Amino acid sequence: MRSVGIRVLNSKLSEYVRLAESGETILVTDRGQVVAELGPLRETRSPTLADALLSEAVRSGVLTPPRLASSGTPPKPEPVATLEEVLADLDESRRDR
């Protein structure tokens, strides 16, 4: 395990990212205090950013995954009103002005 200051990390970021990718963990320090950890992907982390963000949201409780995976396309929603009803409602609301 290595440690590196923020300034050095900033100037040699590619080198430290390669070290993390190869399996090494790097502790990032700011004024002698550890503030972050740079390391290889966890096995539970998806390499795709969108999948990783969704997985993190589920783990933190922000999102709840569906109980059953559906197959096929979702059903088409039923219309709330016909076009004529919407236009009539719009005309009525404009008359008030």
Chimera marker file (.cmm) of the C-alpha trace (Angstrom):
<marker_set name="trace">
<marker id="1" x="0.000" y="0.000" z="0.000" r="1" g="1" b="0" radius="0.5"/>
<marker id="2" x="1.339" y="3.407" z="-0.977" r="1" g="1" b="0" radius="0.5"/>
<marker id="3" x="0.427" y="6.906" z="0.071" r="1" g="1" b="0" radius="0.5"/>
<marker id="4" x="0.640" y="10.006" z="-2.069" r="1" g="1" b="0" radius="0.5"/>
<marker id="5" x="-0.068" y="13.690" z="-1.535" r="1" g="1" b="0" radius="0.5"/>
<marker id="6" x="-2.692" y="15.456" z="-3.620" r="1" g="1" b="0" radius="0.5"/>
<marker id="7" x="-0.129" y="17.573" z="-5.520" r="1" g="1" b="0" radius="0.5"/>
<marker id="8" x="1.953" y="14.571" z="-6.544" r="1" g="1" b="0" radius="0.5"/>
<marker id="9" x="-1.200" y="12.619" z="-7.411" r="1" g="1" b="0" radius="0.5"/>
<marker id="10" x="-2.388" y="15.498" z="-9.581" r="1" g="1" b="0" radius="0.5"/>
<marker id="11" x="0.871" y="15.608" z="-11.539" r="1" g="1" b="0" radius="0.5"/>
<marker id="12" x="1.219" y="11.801" z="-11.907" r="1" g="1" b="0" radius="0.5"/>
<marker id="13" x="-2.409" y="10.677" z="-11.968" r="1" g="1" b="0" radius="0.5"/>
<marker id="14" x="-2.014" y="8.274" z="-14.909" r="1" g="1" b="0" radius="0.5"/>
<marker id="15" x="0.805" y="6.434" z="-13.129" r="1" g="1" b="0" radius="0.5"/>
<marker id="16" x="-1.237" y="5.990" z="-9.929" r="1" g="1" b="0" radius="0.5"/>
<marker id="17" x="-4.347" y="4.911" z="-11.837" r="1" g="1" b="0" radius="0.5"/>
<marker id="18" x="-2.271" y="2.200" z="-13.554" r="1" g="1" b="0" radius="0.5"/>
<marker id="19" x="-1.000" y="1.051" z="-10.148" r="1" g="1" b="0" radius="0.5"/>
<marker id="20" x="-4.575" y="0.880" z="-8.828" r="1" g="1" b="0" radius="0.5"/>
<marker id="21" x="-5.698" y="-0.992" z="-11.929" r="1" g="1" b="0" radius="0.5"/>
<marker id="22" x="-2.962" y="-3.554" z="-11.329" r="1" g="1" b="0" radius="0.5"/>
<marker id="23" x="-4.320" y="-4.212" z="-7.826" r="1" g="1" b="0" radius="0.5"/>
<marker id="24" x="-2.449" y="-1.811" z="-5.578" r="1" g="1" b="0" radius="0.5"/>
<marker id="25" x="-4.241" y="0.453" z="-3.097" r="1" g="1" b="0" radius="0.5"/>
<marker id="26" x="-3.055" y="4.059" z="-2.855" r="1" g="1" b="0" radius="0.5"/>
<marker id="27" x="-3.933" y="6.293" z="0.092" r="1" g="1" b="0" radius="0.5"/>
<marker id="28" x="-4.356" y="9.940" z="-0.909" r="1" g="1" b="0" radius="0.5"/>
<marker id="29" x="-3.259" y="12.460" z="1.701" r="1" g="1" b="0" radius="0.5"/>
<marker id="30" x="-3.853" y="16.173" z="2.198" r="1" g="1" b="0" radius="0.5"/>
<marker id="31" x="-1.503" y="17.854" z="4.679" r="1" g="1" b="0" radius="0.5"/>
<marker id="32" x="-0.615" y="14.492" z="6.192" r="1" g="1" b="0" radius="0.5"/>
<marker id="33" x="-4.233" y="13.305" z="6.656" r="1" g="1" b="0" radius="0.5"/>
<marker id="34" x="-5.651" y="10.436" z="4.599" r="1" g="1" b="0" radius="0.5"/>
<marker id="35" x="-8.612" y="11.828" z="2.643" r="1" g="1" b="0" radius="0.5"/>
<marker id="36" x="-9.248" y="9.194" z="-0.037" r="1" g="1" b="0" radius="0.5"/>
<marker id="37" x="-8.364" y="5.738" z="-1.199" r="1" g="1" b="0" radius="0.5"/>
<marker id="38" x="-7.592" y="4.815" z="-4.803" r="1" g="1" b="0" radius="0.5"/>
<marker id="39" x="-7.715" y="1.138" z="-5.581" r="1" g="1" b="0" radius="0.5"/>
<marker id="40" x="-8.808" y="-1.584" z="-7.968" r="1" g="1" b="0" radius="0.5"/>
<marker id="41" x="-12.477" y="-2.122" z="-8.757" r="1" g="1" b="0" radius="0.5"/>
<marker id="42" x="-14.297" y="-4.248" z="-6.222" r="1" g="1" b="0" radius="0.5"/>
<marker id="43" x="-15.722" y="-7.474" z="-7.584" r="1" g="1" b="0" radius="0.5"/>
<marker id="44" x="-19.216" y="-6.147" z="-6.896" r="1" g="1" b="0" radius="0.5"/>
<marker id="45" x="-18.597" y="-2.976" z="-8.933" r="1" g="1" b="0" radius="0.5"/>
<marker id="46" x="-19.593" y="-2.939" z="-12.578" r="1" g="1" b="0" radius="0.5"/>
<marker id="47" x="-16.970" y="-1.610" z="-15.004" r="1" g="1" b="0" radius="0.5"/>
<marker id="48" x="-19.720" y="0.318" z="-16.833" r="1" g="1" b="0" radius="0.5"/>
<marker id="49" x="-20.263" y="3.736" z="-15.243" r="1" g="1" b="0" radius="0.5"/>
<marker id="50" x="-24.072" y="3.789" z="-15.561" r="1" g="1" b="0" radius="0.5"/>
<marker id="51" x="-24.367" y="0.290" z="-14.056" r="1" g="1" b="0" radius="0.5"/>
<marker id="52" x="-21.980" y="1.243" z="-11.263" r="1" g="1" b="0" radius="0.5"/>
<marker id="53" x="-23.978" y="4.366" z="-10.397" r="1" g="1" b="0" radius="0.5"/>
<marker id="54" x="-27.249" y="2.417" z="-10.363" r="1" g="1" b="0" radius="0.5"/>
<marker id="55" x="-25.729" y="-0.319" z="-8.214" r="1" g="1" b="0" radius="0.5"/>
<marker id="56" x="-24.412" y="2.266" z="-5.764" r="1" g="1" b="0" radius="0.5"/>
<marker id="57" x="-27.863" y="3.900" z="-5.577" r="1" g="1" b="0" radius="0.5"/>
<marker id="58" x="-29.446" y="0.511" z="-4.790" r="1" g="1" b="0" radius="0.5"/>
<marker id="59" x="-26.799" y="-0.269" z="-2.142" r="1" g="1" b="0" radius="0.5"/>
<marker id="60" x="-27.300" y="3.102" z="-0.459" r="1" g="1" b="0" radius="0.5"/>
<marker id="61" x="-31.098" y="2.693" z="-0.462" r="1" g="1" b="0" radius="0.5"/>
<marker id="62" x="-31.874" y="5.552" z="-2.865" r="1" g="1" b="0" radius="0.5"/>
<marker id="63" x="-33.348" y="3.118" z="-5.406" r="1" g="1" b="0" radius="0.5"/>
<marker id="64" x="-35.233" y="-0.106" z="-4.953" r="1" g="1" b="0" radius="0.5"/>
<marker id="65" x="-34.777" y="-2.736" z="-7.664" r="1" g="1" b="0" radius="0.5"/>
<marker id="66" x="-37.877" y="-4.261" z="-9.267" r="1" g="1" b="0" radius="0.5"/>
<marker id="67" x="-39.206" y="-7.354" z="-7.521" r="1" g="1" b="0" radius="0.5"/>
<marker id="68" x="-39.694" y="-9.285" z="-10.738" r="1" g="1" b="0" radius="0.5"/>
<marker id="69" x="-37.889" y="-8.796" z="-13.986" r="1" g="1" b="0" radius="0.5"/>
<marker id="70" x="-40.447" y="-8.275" z="-16.696" r="1" g="1" b="0" radius="0.5"/>
<marker id="71" x="-40.136" y="-9.765" z="-20.119" r="1" g="1" b="0" radius="0.5"/>
<marker id="72" x="-41.099" y="-7.975" z="-23.279" r="1" g="1" b="0" radius="0.5"/>
<marker id="73" x="-42.237" y="-4.415" z="-23.676" r="1" g="1" b="0" radius="0.5"/>
<marker id="74" x="-44.278" y="-2.626" z="-21.027" r="1" g="1" b="0" radius="0.5"/>
<marker id="75" x="-48.010" y="-2.258" z="-21.684" r="1" g="1" b="0" radius="0.5"/>
<marker id="76" x="-49.193" y="0.919" z="-23.391" r="1" g="1" b="0" radius="0.5"/>
<marker id="77" x="-50.779" y="3.365" z="-20.953" r="1" g="1" b="0" radius="0.5"/>
<marker id="78" x="-54.456" y="4.172" z="-21.339" r="1" g="1" b="0" radius="0.5"/>
<marker id="79" x="-55.118" y="7.748" z="-22.474" r="1" g="1" b="0" radius="0.5"/>
<marker id="80" x="-56.361" y="10.078" z="-19.765" r="1" g="1" b="0" radius="0.5"/>
<marker id="81" x="-58.457" y="12.132" z="-22.177" r="1" g="1" b="0" radius="0.5"/>
<marker id="82" x="-59.143" y="12.339" z="-25.886" r="1" g="1" b="0" radius="0.5"/>
<marker id="83" x="-57.538" y="15.028" z="-28.012" r="1" g="1" b="0" radius="0.5"/>
<marker id="84" x="-60.897" y="16.759" z="-28.403" r="1" g="1" b="0" radius="0.5"/>
<marker id="85" x="-61.366" y="16.882" z="-24.615" r="1" g="1" b="0" radius="0.5"/>
<marker id="86" x="-57.902" y="18.327" z="-24.083" r="1" g="1" b="0" radius="0.5"/>
<marker id="87" x="-58.420" y="20.993" z="-26.769" r="1" g="1" b="0" radius="0.5"/>
<marker id="88" x="-61.837" y="21.909" z="-25.360" r="1" g="1" b="0" radius="0.5"/>
<marker id="89" x="-60.350" y="22.233" z="-21.868" r="1" g="1" b="0" radius="0.5"/>
<marker id="90" x="-57.555" y="24.403" z="-23.253" r="1" g="1" b="0" radius="0.5"/>
<marker id="91" x="-60.049" y="26.671" z="-25.072" r="1" g="1" b="0" radius="0.5"/>
<marker id="92" x="-62.090" y="26.993" z="-21.886" r="1" g="1" b="0" radius="0.5"/>
<marker id="93" x="-59.062" y="27.949" z="-19.800" r="1" g="1" b="0" radius="0.5"/>
<marker id="94" x="-58.062" y="30.584" z="-22.376" r="1" g="1" b="0" radius="0.5"/>
<marker id="95" x="-61.525" y="32.182" z="-22.276" r="1" g="1" b="0" radius="0.5"/>
<marker id="96" x="-60.940" y="33.178" z="-18.654" r="1" g="1" b="0" radius="0.5"/>
<marker id="97" x="-58.163" y="35.582" z="-19.683" r="1" g="1" b="0" radius="0.5"/>
<link id1="1" id2="2" r="1" g="1" b="0" radius="0.2"/>
<link id1="2" id2="3" r="1" g="1" b="0" radius="0.2"/>
<link id1="3" id2="4" r="1" g="1" b="0" radius="0.2"/>
<link id1="4" id2="5" r="1" g="1" b="0" radius="0.2"/>
<link id1="5" id2="6" r="1" g="1" b="0" radius="0.2"/>
<link id1="6" id2="7" r="1" g="1" b="0" radius="0.2"/>
<link id1="7" id2="8" r="1" g="1" b="0" radius="0.2"/>
<link id1="8" id2="9" r="1" g="1" b="0" radius="0.2"/>
<link id1="9" id2="10" r="1" g="1" b="0" radius="0.2"/>
<link id1="10" id2="11" r="1" g="1" b="0" radius="0.2"/>
<link id1="11" id2="12" r="1" g="1" b="0" radius="0.2"/>
<link id1="12" id2="13" r="1" g="1" b="0" radius="0.2"/>
<link id1="13" id2="14" r="1" g="1" b="0" radius="0.2"/>
<link id1="14" id2="15" r="1" g="1" b="0" radius="0.2"/>
<link id1="15" id2="16" r="1" g="1" b="0" radius="0.2"/>
<link id1="16" id2="17" r="1" g="1" b="0" radius="0.2"/>
<link id1="17" id2="18" r="1" g="1" b="0" radius="0.2"/>
<link id1="18" id2="19" r="1" g="1" b="0" radius="0.2"/>
<link id1="19" id2="20" r="1" g="1" b="0" radius="0.2"/>
<link id1="20" id2="21" r="1" g="1" b="0" radius="0.2"/>
<link id1="21" id2="22" r="1" g="1" b="0" radius="0.2"/>
<link id1="22" id2="23" r="1" g="1" b="0" radius="0.2"/>
<link id1="23" id2="24" r="1" g="1" b="0" radius="0.2"/>
<link id1="24" id2="25" r="1" g="1" b="0" radius="0.2"/>
<link id1="25" id2="26" r="1" g="1" b="0" radius="0.2"/>
<link id1="26" id2="27" r="1" g="1" b="0" radius="0.2"/>
<link id1="27" id2="28" r="1" g="1" b="0" radius="0.2"/>
<link id1="28" id2="29" r="1" g="1" b="0" radius="0.2"/>
<link id1="29" id2="30" r="1" g="1" b="0" radius="0.2"/>
<link id1="30" id2="31" r="1" g="1" b="0" radius="0.2"/>
<link id1="31" id2="32" r="1" g="1" b="0" radius="0.2"/>
<link id1="32" id2="33" r="1" g="1" b="0" radius="0.2"/>
<link id1="33" id2="34" r="1" g="1" b="0" radius="0.2"/>
<link id1="34" id2="35" r="1" g="1" b="0" radius="0.2"/>
<link id1="35" id2="36" r="1" g="1" b="0" radius="0.2"/>
<link id1="36" id2="37" r="1" g="1" b="0" radius="0.2"/>
<link id1="37" id2="38" r="1" g="1" b="0" radius="0.2"/>
<link id1="38" id2="39" r="1" g="1" b="0" radius="0.2"/>
<link id1="39" id2="40" r="1" g="1" b="0" radius="0.2"/>
<link id1="40" id2="41" r="1" g="1" b="0" radius="0.2"/>
<link id1="41" id2="42" r="1" g="1" b="0" radius="0.2"/>
<link id1="42" id2="43" r="1" g="1" b="0" radius="0.2"/>
<link id1="43" id2="44" r="1" g="1" b="0" radius="0.2"/>
<link id1="44" id2="45" r="1" g="1" b="0" radius="0.2"/>
<link id1="45" id2="46" r="1" g="1" b="0" radius="0.2"/>
<link id1="46" id2="47" r="1" g="1" b="0" radius="0.2"/>
<link id1="47" id2="48" r="1" g="1" b="0" radius="0.2"/>
<link id1="48" id2="49" r="1" g="1" b="0" radius="0.2"/>
<link id1="49" id2="50" r="1" g="1" b="0" radius="0.2"/>
<link id1="50" id2="51" r="1" g="1" b="0" radius="0.2"/>
<link id1="51" id2="52" r="1" g="1" b="0" radius="0.2"/>
<link id1="52" id2="53" r="1" g="1" b="0" radius="0.2"/>
<link id1="53" id2="54" r="1" g="1" b="0" radius="0.2"/>
<link id1="54" id2="55" r="1" g="1" b="0" radius="0.2"/>
<link id1="55" id2="56" r="1" g="1" b="0" radius="0.2"/>
<link id1="56" id2="57" r="1" g="1" b="0" radius="0.2"/>
<link id1="57" id2="58" r="1" g="1" b="0" radius="0.2"/>
<link id1="58" id2="59" r="1" g="1" b="0" radius="0.2"/>
<link id1="59" id2="60" r="1" g="1" b="0" radius="0.2"/>
<link id1="60" id2="61" r="1" g="1" b="0" radius="0.2"/>
<link id1="61" id2="62" r="1" g="1" b="0" radius="0.2"/>
<link id1="62" id2="63" r="1" g="1" b="0" radius="0.2"/>
<link id1="63" id2="64" r="1" g="1" b="0" radius="0.2"/>
<link id1="64" id2="65" r="1" g="1" b="0" radius="0.2"/>
<link id1="65" id2="66" r="1" g="1" b="0" radius="0.2"/>
<link id1="66" id2="67" r="1" g="1" b="0" radius="0.2"/>
<link id1="67" id2="68" r="1" g="1" b="0" radius="0.2"/>
<link id1="68" id2="69" r="1" g="1" b="0" radius="0.2"/>
<link id1="69" id2="70" r="1" g="1" b="0" radius="0.2"/>
<link id1="70" id2="71" r="1" g="1" b="0" radius="0.2"/>
<link id1="71" id2="72" r="1" g="1" b="0" radius="0.2"/>
<link id1="72" id2="73" r="1" g="1" b="0" radius="0.2"/>
<link id1="73" id2="74" r="1" g="1" b="0" radius="0.2"/>
<link id1="74" id2="75" r="1" g="1" b="0" radius="0.2"/>
<link id1="75" id2="76" r="1" g="1" b="0" radius="0.2"/>
<link id1="76" id2="77" r="1" g="1" b="0" radius="0.2"/>
<link id1="77" id2="78" r="1" g="1" b="0" radius="0.2"/>
<link id1="78" id2="79" r="1" g="1" b="0" radius="0.2"/>
<link id1="79" id2="80" r="1" g="1" b="0" radius="0.2"/>
<link id1="80" id2="81" r="1" g="1" b="0" radius="0.2"/>
<link id1="81" id2="82" r="1" g="1" b="0" radius="0.2"/>
<link id1="82" id2="83" r="1" g="1" b="0" radius="0.2"/>
<link id1="83" id2="84" r="1" g="1" b="0" radius="0.2"/>
<link id1="84" id2="85" r="1" g="1" b="0" radius="0.2"/>
<link id1="85" id2="86" r="1" g="1" b="0" radius="0.2"/>
<link id1="86" id2="87" r="1" g="1" b="0" radius="0.2"/>
<link id1="87" id2="88" r="1" g="1" b="0" radius="0.2"/>
<link id1="88" id2="89" r="1" g="1" b="0" radius="0.2"/>
<link id1="89" id2="90" r="1" g="1" b="0" radius="0.2"/>
<link id1="90" id2="91" r="1" g="1" b="0" radius="0.2"/>
<link id1="91" id2="92" r="1" g="1" b="0" radius="0.2"/>
<link id1="92" id2="93" r="1" g="1" b="0" radius="0.2"/>
<link id1="93" id2="94" r="1" g="1" b="0" radius="0.2"/>
<link id1="94" id2="95" r="1" g="1" b="0" radius="0.2"/>
<link id1="95" id2="96" r="1" g="1" b="0" radius="0.2"/>
<link id1="96" id2="97" r="1" g="1" b="0" radius="0.2"/>
</marker_set>
